[in-house]
């Protein structure tokens, strides 16, 4: 569906080994918060600022 090969590294093409599957939302949020605090400013500049989703009804 998403055309993502989880067994192949997108950078080097080597094999990838799955070591964990984290599904708890609180744990995911904690990890992502930690990573965003550790990322250098140059890496954060690569991503656009978050924005609100578009309105549900564009036309009446």
N, C-alpha and C positions, 0 to 999 in steps of 0.2 A: 504494500500500500504506500509506504513512504520511500521505497527504493533505497533503503539504508542497509548496508551489509555490516552487521555487528561483529562478524568474524574477521574482518579485514580492516587494518588501520588506514584511514583516509589520507594520512600524510606519507607513510612509507610503503604501504601495500602489504605489510607483514601481518602475521596472524595475531589476533587479539584474544586474550583469555579473560572471560568474565569472572570476576572475583566476588561480586556482590550485586544484589538487586535491592535497592532501598525504596520502600514504598510508603513509609510513614511520613505524612506531610510535615510534621514538626521537625523530623530529622533532616529532611530535604531542605527545608527553609534554613535550618541552622548551618548546614554545609554551604549552601549558596551564599548566605550572609558572610560567612567566614571567607569564602573565596573572593567575594566582591571587595571585602576589606583588604585583602592581600594583593589584589591585582594592581599593577603599576598604572599610573594615570594614562600612559600611552595606550595600554590595552583597553582601558575603559572608554577611551575616545573612539575606538573602532565601532562601538555600538551606538545606535541612536538613542535619544532620550525616550523613556517610556511615555506612552500617551493613552488616553482613554479609548475604549473601543468605539467604533462608529455607532451612530444611533440605530436603533432597531428598525425604525421606519424612515426611509429616506424620502419617499414620495407618499402623498395622501391621495 
